[in-house]
Amino acid sequence: MTKEERLKVYAEATEIWGIVGQYDQCIEEMAELTVAISKFKRKVLHNEYAGQTEVEDNLIEEIADVFICIEEMTNLFGEERVKKAIEEKMIKFKNEIVEMKKINKN
């Protein structure tokens, strides 16, 4: 599906469920991603869910759901505004990494 097609789907979803419904859906999807990450972490660190490939599959599904929500919210609030905020955050993140490397050398 192209980006343009996805944007049309988001517009239709907003028409049907309203903007507040879309905000709520994003909140729900992010919560589900939190749970999926937690389960995956327990699988990796503590060998819980041993042999259950669906834990990783579920994590990937939830990442996709949140990606969709991020794209939808980015469209609602303006792609340029979001890109600018990402750029600012990445500069800050990079600087934090540089500082941590300096600390770790000591």
Secondary structure, DSSP 8 states (H G I E B T S, - for coil): --HHHHHHHHHHHHHHHHHHHHHHHHHHHHHHHHHHHHHHHHHHHH-TTTT-THHHHHHHHHHHHHHHHHHHHHHHH-HHHHHHHHHHHHHHHHHHHHHHHHHHH-
